[in-house]
Amino acid sequence: MTVKDLAEKIEVKAKEVLKKLMEKRMVLTINTTLDTETATMIAREFGADVKMRTFEEEMVVLESEVIDPGDLVPRAPVVTVLGHVDHGKTTLLDAIRETRVAEQEAGGITQHIGAYAAEIDGRRIVFLDTPGHEAFTMMRARGASVTDVVVLVVAADDGVMPQTQEAIDHARVADVPILVAINKIDKSDANPERVKQELAERELTPEDWGGQTVMVPVSAKKRDNLDTLLEMILLVTELGEHKANPKRMATGAVLEAKVDRGRGPVATILVQDGTLHVGDNFIVGTHVGRVRALIDDRGQPLKEAEPSSPVEVLGLTGLPQPGDALQVVADAAKARQIALLRQNQAKTLESLQQQLAEGEAKELPIIIKADVQGSAEVLAESLAKLGDERVKIRIIHTGVGAISEWDVLLASTSNAIIIGFNVRPDRNAAGVAEREGVDIRKHSVIYNVTDELKKAMTGLLEPTTRERQLGLAEVREVFKVPKIGLAAGCIVTDGSITRAGDAQARLVRDGVIVHEGRIGSLRRFKDDVNEVKTGIECGITFERFSDIKTGDVIEAFTVEKVATV
Ligand code: GDP
């Protein structure tokens, strides 16, 4: 909490709190966020009774709504489709969607939001439609259990394969019942009996052999027997008695999340309990929000979403991760408080260093942008290895090309730092990074990247040097200059281009640094000048370099020393 929040809580003037802090040699402002220890100490000194509540306890407080068991009603089961590659998961999901989603009313367009609801005899079944074990395990790794039943797809012409076994293991660890779809029975070499045999060897004994596992022969391609499969899903899950209370404040899990042009961060939420309404305040992951709009899997706006509904939620303030929990809370202030509790993450290398010095274990999310795929991969690999028990390094995104506004927004919402390897932020990205306080570390030697991270982790990060951009110029034409080679005919588009003092310059092509060095000559018409300002044309050459092309950008900058925070 901030000094101001603390003062309000313990009912003393903020000025008094600041004075107390000053006595302890902490010169802060009323908006400074205090760590738990300091806040506790100060509160106790003012005679307040401080009780620590862990995050889990906070959640319990949240969930201690009075619940009437009489309000419980059955909810639709949620299905994840798993199986070996090419056994027909995607085909099966598409076939069910096309035959069982009442899409006519929406003009036949179903939109992909990460899940859809299918209907059979007026009853609903929700399918998560990102097949694959990664999605399933990632959700679980983040503590979400959304799946009521796993449909294991096994191709009748191929049998149990490595990923079939993997899927069985995943489902067992998650304690989720398995229903088998023996697929591709239309094929001439299909051998469902062999599949049953192989599954029985793995303790999935078919019902008709006296076992417990429901197995349905289907053809996803020919759409044969899909209704039986759906009926069986309902039958299997009925026994599980999946109930929810639509009268509660909603809880749910993030299935997908993305930053959408024009709509901001958008998440697909599976409402697991309660009802989610437009206007509800919520926390999701480390972010707060207020539901601005709900959109279902047919692109239709909704006023509210009941248990077991997949919906797109608009109105987030940041980008959550798949598997993050969503929790509706009574008011926005409470939401912010809990989000702060969760947000205890590093945003810059310096703050990471500081937090580590304070003895906190941290996770450091990193985004890597590089000039070529190879470098991005090598970097991701070597950085991931750097983590230890105090700092876990998590590469959340790697890509090739200039650092974009999207990269910066992703970094901002996930508290990540960006490593630019031989690449630069594009014009929008640089501005957004400054506004959002996103740390972009630019490098061109892999060793320097790992070295810098290592130093930050061991608390040895030196006062860093930081670049200050002086100006940008766009190359409009390229012409030959005797003895020198090529010169760039430019227009200065931002700041000024200068060759004074310790100014340096780099040539950037499509966001990738082509050359870094000093400006050889700077001319207005035939005259040498020291500086050219925005909007003015000039001729530029580099010292000992002349591979310049029309459309390149020349950036003038200086390097300054800054002390660590
Ligand atoms: P996934 O990797 O498990 O998602 O598999 P896909 O759904 O992409 O299917 C792999 C291939 O199998 C595709 O060429 C499908 O057309 C084919 N396929 C899927 N289901 C069937 C089926 O029931 N019968 C036949 N003959 N082919 C199928």
Boltz pocket constraint, residues with backbone or C-beta under 6 A from the ligand:
constraints:
  - pocket:
      binder: B
      contacts: [[A, 83], [A, 84], [A, 85], [A, 86], [A, 87], [A, 88], [A, 89], [A, 90], [A, 91], [A, 92], [A, 131], [A, 183], [A, 184], [A, 185], [A, 186], [A, 187], [A, 218], [A, 219], [A, 220], [A, 221], [A, 222]]
      max_distance: 6.0
